[in-house]
Amino acid sequence: METDPLPAEEAIDFVQDCKRAGRKVLGVERLFLHKGTYTLDLEAIADFTMTPNVPRDLSEDAEAACVFIRSSAKKDSVFSIIFE
């Protein structure tokens, strides 16, 4: 599943809620609003699914997602969280 575009702080709150509920955060995408449409920024995508045969630490993935959002936040950017 994927969230609607969220401002950085709301995206971080959502990731933390996922962590508390034991839900997997699979990825984060940064988007910008351009001419009334959200445009995916191909240089700001975090994918947490790259090691499928290794047990995942949901806490580490959630923390990495929060760090990514904080470091990638720019004026007029929003984030979409992909989660399970």
Residue frames as a rotation matrix with the C-alpha (Angstrom) as fourth column:
MET 1
0.584 0.812 0.000 0.00
0.812 -0.584 0.000 0.00
0.000 0.000 -1.000 0.00
GLU 2
-0.555 -0.739 0.383 1.04
0.748 -0.644 -0.159 3.60
0.364 0.198 0.910 -0.45
THR 3
-0.145 0.467 -0.872 0.11
0.682 -0.591 -0.430 6.79
-0.717 -0.658 -0.233 1.38
ASP 4
0.819 0.294 0.493 -1.11
0.531 -0.715 -0.455 9.94
0.218 0.634 -0.742 -0.26
PRO 5
-0.113 -0.893 0.437 1.66
0.460 -0.437 -0.773 12.55
0.881 0.113 0.460 -0.46
LEU 6
0.760 0.298 -0.578 2.51
0.640 -0.182 0.747 13.75
0.117 -0.937 -0.329 3.07
PRO 7
0.649 -0.585 0.486 4.56
-0.519 -0.808 -0.280 16.71
0.556 -0.071 -0.828 4.33
ALA 8
-0.237 -0.894 -0.379 7.85
-0.281 0.437 -0.855 15.62
0.930 -0.096 -0.354 5.92
GLU 9
-0.735 -0.078 0.674 6.72
-0.675 -0.008 -0.738 15.74
0.063 -0.997 -0.047 9.57
GLU 10
0.338 0.912 0.233 3.50
-0.884 0.392 -0.254 13.83
-0.323 -0.121 0.939 8.82
ALA 11
0.527 -0.232 -0.818 5.50
-0.454 0.737 -0.501 11.26
0.719 0.635 0.283 6.85
ILE 12
-0.618 -0.786 0.026 7.84
-0.383 0.272 -0.883 10.76
0.687 -0.556 -0.469 9.82
ASP 13
-0.398 0.571 0.718 4.84
-0.857 0.048 -0.513 10.39
-0.328 -0.819 0.471 12.15
PHE 14
0.638 0.668 -0.384 3.34
-0.767 0.599 -0.232 7.80
0.075 0.442 0.894 9.79
VAL 15
0.067 -0.710 -0.701 6.60
-0.317 0.651 -0.689 5.81
0.946 0.269 -0.181 9.70
GLN 16
-0.811 -0.378 0.447 6.77
-0.511 0.087 -0.855 5.86
0.284 -0.922 -0.264 13.50
ASP 17
0.076 0.919 0.388 3.15
-0.929 0.206 -0.306 4.69
-0.361 -0.337 0.870 13.67
CYS 18
0.599 0.066 -0.798 4.04
-0.545 0.763 -0.347 1.81
0.586 0.643 0.493 11.33
LYS 19
-0.461 -0.862 -0.212 6.96
-0.333 0.389 -0.859 0.89
0.823 -0.325 -0.466 13.59
ARG 20
-0.656 0.263 0.707 4.75
-0.732 0.002 -0.681 0.84
-0.181 -0.965 0.192 16.70
ALA 21
0.406 0.910 0.079 2.14
-0.826 0.403 -0.394 -1.28
-0.390 0.095 0.916 14.88
GLY 22
-0.131 -0.553 0.822 4.75
-0.097 0.833 0.545 -3.73
-0.987 -0.009 -0.163 13.53
ARG 23
0.871 0.437 0.224 4.06
0.203 0.094 -0.975 -2.81
-0.447 0.894 -0.007 9.90
LYS 24
-0.049 -0.929 0.367 6.87
0.824 0.169 0.540 -2.94
-0.564 0.329 0.758 7.35
VAL 25
0.584 0.045 -0.811 8.00
-0.343 -0.891 -0.297 0.25
-0.736 0.451 -0.505 5.65
LEU 26
0.514 -0.315 0.798 9.05
0.688 0.707 -0.163 -0.90
-0.513 0.633 0.580 2.18
GLY 27
-0.383 -0.675 0.631 10.11
0.909 -0.398 0.126 2.44
0.166 0.621 0.766 0.75
VAL 28
0.233 0.361 -0.903 9.88
0.446 -0.865 -0.230 6.22
-0.864 -0.349 -0.363 0.67
GLU 29
-0.157 -0.225 0.961 9.56
0.972 -0.209 0.110 8.48
0.176 0.952 0.252 -2.37
ARG 30
-0.446 -0.001 -0.895 10.01
0.306 -0.940 -0.152 12.25
-0.841 -0.342 0.420 -2.53
LEU 31
-0.021 0.516 0.856 7.64
0.997 -0.058 0.059 14.16
0.080 0.855 -0.513 -4.78
PHE 32
-0.845 -0.147 -0.514 7.24
0.197 -0.980 -0.042 17.78
-0.497 -0.137 0.857 -5.82
LEU 33
0.298 0.953 0.062 4.06
0.592 -0.133 -0.795 19.56
-0.749 0.274 -0.603 -6.86
HIS 34
-0.778 -0.572 -0.258 4.63
0.084 -0.503 0.860 20.79
-0.622 0.648 0.440 -10.42
LYS 35
-0.808 0.509 -0.297 1.87
-0.533 -0.419 0.735 22.43
0.249 0.752 0.610 -12.48
GLY 36
0.059 0.940 0.336 -0.84
-0.997 0.037 0.073 20.89
0.056 -0.340 0.939 -10.32
THR 37
0.808 0.142 -0.572 0.60
-0.216 0.974 -0.064 17.37
0.548 0.175 0.818 -10.51
TYR 38
0.630 -0.629 0.457 2.91
-0.464 0.167 0.870 15.50
-0.623 -0.760 -0.187 -8.19
THR 39
0.648 -0.537 -0.539 6.19
-0.486 0.254 -0.837 14.58
0.586 0.804 -0.096 -9.87
LEU 40
0.933 -0.352 -0.079 8.36
0.320 0.707 0.631 11.78
-0.166 -0.614 0.772 -8.53
ASP 41
0.536 -0.841 -0.071 11.95
-0.844 -0.536 -0.019 12.82
-0.022 0.070 -0.997 -7.83
LEU 42
0.867 -0.163 -0.471 14.00
-0.032 0.926 -0.377 9.92
0.498 0.342 0.797 -9.19
GLU 43
-0.161 -0.985 0.067 17.01
-0.080 -0.054 -0.995 11.04
0.984 -0.166 -0.070 -7.16
ALA 44
-0.665 -0.009 0.747 15.19
-0.731 -0.198 -0.653 10.65
0.154 -0.980 0.126 -3.82
ILE 45
0.518 0.745 -0.421 13.83
-0.594 0.667 0.449 7.12
0.615 0.017 0.788 -3.50
ALA 46
-0.502 -0.611 0.612 14.62
-0.863 0.402 -0.306 4.84
-0.059 -0.682 -0.729 -0.57
ASP 47
0.358 0.551 -0.754 13.97
-0.596 0.756 0.269 1.12
0.718 0.353 0.600 -1.10
PHE 48
-0.221 -0.387 0.895 14.03
-0.957 0.263 -0.123 -1.20
-0.188 -0.884 -0.429 1.92
THR 49
0.747 0.583 0.319 13.26
-0.490 0.808 -0.328 -4.41
-0.449 0.089 0.889 0.00
MET 50
0.410 -0.625 -0.664 16.68
-0.847 0.010 -0.532 -5.17
0.339 0.781 -0.525 -1.47
THR 51
-0.744 -0.668 -0.010 17.59
-0.612 0.688 -0.391 -8.13
0.268 -0.284 -0.920 0.77
PRO 52
0.172 0.978 -0.122 14.57
-0.831 0.210 0.515 -10.46
0.529 0.013 0.849 0.51
ASN 53
0.428 -0.010 -0.904 16.29
0.123 0.991 0.047 -13.55
0.895 -0.131 0.425 1.98
VAL 54
-0.715 -0.674 -0.185 17.64
0.347 -0.113 -0.931 -11.81
0.607 -0.730 0.314 5.06
PRO 55
0.112 0.770 -0.628 15.49
0.990 -0.031 0.138 -11.21
0.087 -0.637 -0.766 8.15
ARG 56
-0.149 -0.079 0.986 14.59
0.303 -0.952 -0.030 -7.51
0.941 0.295 0.166 8.32
ASP 57
-0.587 -0.015 -0.809 14.83
0.790 -0.230 -0.568 -5.35
-0.177 -0.973 0.147 11.41
LEU 58
0.249 0.806 0.537 11.70
0.861 -0.438 0.258 -3.22
0.443 0.398 -0.803 11.20
SER 59
0.697 -0.042 -0.716 13.13
0.486 -0.707 0.514 -0.75
-0.528 -0.706 -0.472 13.73
GLU 60
-0.366 -0.915 -0.169 16.20
0.383 -0.313 0.869 -0.12
-0.848 0.254 0.465 11.62
ASP 61
-0.516 0.249 0.820 14.13
0.836 -0.064 0.546 0.25
0.188 0.966 -0.175 8.43
ALA 62
0.601 0.799 -0.013 11.79
0.771 -0.576 0.273 2.73
0.211 -0.174 -0.962 10.15
GLU 63
0.442 -0.520 -0.731 14.71
0.342 -0.656 0.673 4.72
-0.829 -0.547 -0.112 11.54
ALA 64
-0.639 -0.692 0.336 16.41
0.544 -0.098 0.833 4.75
-0.544 0.715 0.439 8.12
ALA 65
-0.079 0.710 0.700 13.15
0.925 -0.210 0.317 5.98
0.372 0.672 -0.640 6.56
CYS 66
0.800 0.385 -0.461 12.93
0.563 -0.747 0.354 8.83
-0.208 -0.543 -0.814 9.08
VAL 67
-0.033 -0.901 -0.433 16.55
0.299 -0.422 0.856 9.82
-0.954 -0.101 0.284 8.48
PHE 68
-0.618 -0.152 0.771 15.94
0.775 0.043 0.630 9.73
-0.129 0.987 0.091 4.72
ILE 69
0.381 0.854 0.355 12.87
0.863 -0.466 0.196 11.96
0.333 0.231 -0.914 5.02
ARG 70
0.708 -0.142 -0.692 14.63
0.380 -0.749 0.543 14.47
-0.595 -0.647 -0.476 7.28
SER 71
-0.278 -0.942 -0.188 17.68
0.246 -0.259 0.934 14.68
-0.928 0.214 0.304 5.02
SER 72
-0.691 0.038 0.722 15.64
0.721 0.119 0.683 14.82
-0.060 0.992 -0.109 1.79
ALA 73
0.337 0.899 -0.280 13.03
0.856 -0.416 -0.306 17.37
-0.391 -0.137 -0.910 2.82
LYS 74
-0.848 -0.486 0.213 13.10
0.529 -0.748 0.401 20.45
-0.036 0.452 0.891 0.63
LYS 75
-0.596 0.653 -0.467 10.77
-0.395 -0.745 -0.538 23.37
-0.699 -0.136 0.702 0.16
ASP 76
0.067 0.791 -0.608 7.57
-0.982 -0.056 -0.181 22.18
-0.178 0.610 0.773 -1.53
SER 77
-0.647 -0.271 -0.713 8.51
-0.455 0.887 0.076 18.50
0.612 0.373 -0.697 -1.22
VAL 78
0.336 0.722 0.605 6.17
-0.934 0.338 0.116 15.80
-0.121 -0.604 0.788 0.06
PHE 79
-0.751 -0.660 0.018 6.70
-0.660 0.751 0.029 12.11
-0.032 0.010 -0.999 0.66
SER 80
0.465 0.803 -0.372 4.84
-0.775 0.573 0.268 8.93
0.428 0.164 0.889 -0.18
ILE 81
-0.418 -0.542 0.730 5.41
-0.831 0.553 -0.066 5.95
-0.368 -0.634 -0.681 2.11
ILE 82
0.103 0.377 -0.921 5.13
-0.626 0.744 0.234 2.43
0.773 0.552 0.312 0.71
PHE 83
-0.544 -0.208 0.813 4.20
-0.826 0.301 -0.476 0.00
-0.146 -0.931 -0.336 3.44
GLU 84
-0.693 0.260 -0.673 2.90
-0.053 0.912 0.406 -3.50
0.719 0.317 -0.618 4.01
